[in-house]
């Protein structure tokens, strides 16, 4: 966690990425799912840390397609969404994520925090 950011959300979860080659989900593993907010800019992002390594990193944007949480396969404890992931790269790559939490209550908490992060980015961009 960088000193110039504050934690909006931090829970253990399991992350999956959709593999475009075989069109199946790849298990990234269990780690820390975080929503972070920059203290100066007010911009919020999602990050996933596993074994001390950044495995996902993207802004939580207000967009029709991107960062639009949907229950994964009808599950009440797993969210799926698409975002431009900038994990350890100079160029963002569009990816499909699924985040499995330990229970439906944790999943609801994540959705509330994720939507709050999206609102923070709208405010930072001057849309509200």
N, C-alpha and C positions, 0 to 999 in steps of 0.2 A: 504494500500500500504506500503510495507516494504521500509525502507530507502535505502537499497542496490539495489533497482530496479528502473528503469525508465519506464514511460508509453509510449508505442508505439501507442496505440489506446485506446480510451475510449468513448463509446456511450451507450445510453439507448437502450435496445432491449428486446425482449421476447424470453426466452429459453424454449425449449421442449426437453424431453428425451423419447426415444423409450422404452416402457415398454415391456420387453421380455415375460411377462406372458400372457397379453392379446393382444400383438402385436399392441398396439395403442400408440399414442403420449400422454405423460403426460405433462401438462403445468406447468412448474416450476414458471413462472410469469415474470413480468417485472423487470429489474434491470440493472446493469452496466456491459456491456461486455467489457473486457479489454484484451489487449495484453501487457505483461510486459517483460522487458529484464533485466537480472541480470547484474549489472555494472561490476562485476569482471569476471564472467565466460562467459558472452555474450550469455547465453542460454535464449531463449524466451518461454513464456508459455501463455496459454489462461486461464482467470479466469472469473467467473460470480458471481457477488455479488448482493444479494437481501436482503433488510432489514438488512444490516450489516452482513449477514452471507454468507460464501463461499458456493456456490451451484455447482460449477464446477471448476476443476483445472487440467490442463494437459499441458505437453510440446507439442509444435507444431513441429512434426517430419516430416522428408522427407521420406515417405513410400508410396508404391503403393496403399495400402488400407487405412491406417490410415492418418488422417488429409488431406484428399483429398476432397476439397470442391466441392459439386455438388448442383445445384439448387434443392430445395425441391419441389417435385411435379410440376416441371416446372415453379416455381415462380421466378420472377425477384427481389424479395426483401427478400428471405429466403434461407439460405444455410444449407445443411446437411452434416455431416461428422461423422466418427468414430474415437475414441481416447481412450487411457488408462487413465481414470479419477482417480485422486488421491484425490478427494475432501474429506477432513477430515477423511482419512483412512490411515492405514499403508500399505495396499496393493492396487495397482491400479486395477480398474475394467474396462473392455472394455465396452464402452457405445456408443450409437448413439445419436448425438445431432442435433438439428435444431435451428437456430438462425434467428428470424424474425426481420428485421430492418424496420424503418419507411418509406423508399422509395428506389427505385432502385439505386439512387446515393449513399446512405449510404451503401447499400449492396456491391456496387462496391468498395467503400473505404475500407470496411472490408476485402474483398478478397485481395486487394493490400497489406494491412497491414499484413494479415495472411500469405501470400506468402513471404513477407519480413521477418517475424518471422521465417518461415521455413528455409530461406536462412541463417539467423543469426545462427540458430542451426547447420546447415551444416558447417558453418565457425568455430563455437566453437568446433565442433567435428573433425575438420581438413579435411573435405571432399572437401572443396574448398579453 
